Amino acid sequence: MRSAPVLRTALAAALPFAAYAADGKSTRYWDCCKPSCAWPGKALVNQPVYACSANFQRLTDPNVKSGCDGGSAFSCADQSPWAINDNLSYGFAATSLSGGSEASWCCACYELTFTSGPVAGKKMVVQSTSTGGDLGTNHFDLNIPGGGVGLFDGCTPQFGGLPGAQYGGVSSRSQCDSFPAALKPGCYWRFDWFKNADNPTFSFRQVQCPSELVARTGCRRNDDSSFPVFTPGSGSATSSARPTSTTSARTSTSTSGAQTSSPAGCVAQKWAQCGGSGFSGCKTCVAGTTCQAQNQWYSQCI
């Protein structure tokens, strides 16, 4: 049960064990429940994963009861996937891996290299934010808005529910249009970058968590530095800048609707970050893309 408040009083089981490097399988879900790793005492981490209120504001009390159990804590909208470039995405997942436990999975990060379907050859780095008794071995249940609520439906008490089947979720990109604004980018991602792949397989290994993932969950494992650093391949930077004529690019629009400008001669490429609280990089998107806000911390050229 991904939303269960099972507290760990003894964390001996959380001692580091061999890094995972194996083959895995994927499914998808978005049940709106408070992530299981958002409860305190689950693992040796700096803090539990953030949970949010019904209107997607981060909660400061990790003991707030889950919305899937009659409480007021839900998944945060920014814990959904986003593209870094055409071949790399970041995201989150519920996990169940051979040889470990929730104490060893919570807030760990994994590099997935897809081996089947339309995403074969693409990579995704995910942070584990939940687990579940309904998961198999080396199973990653990817957090994708519109991926289906699965066993637990916290979306109905949060905002009246989401369209789509209980398992599998929505079947077309147009169905994402009716989602709450904060969840639309993650839903669109499934049909854009992920190419509506249906439970693709992958090889995976444990890596240090990229700061972009930790920024969205607030959680980093105490043993994170003992794992390999993830290094994006050539062309996989989260943003890029190159001198160019601003007449070939579109000016971005902030979440408030006011236009913003880039540093002189600075253009963000497709999938690059172009805005967000505290962001000072390129805010003008290359021609053919526009700057779309995913949340208050992150906007992206899409």
Order of alpha helices (4+ residues) and beta strands (2+ residues): beta-beta-beta-alpha-beta-beta-beta-alpha-alpha-beta-alpha-beta-beta-beta-beta-beta
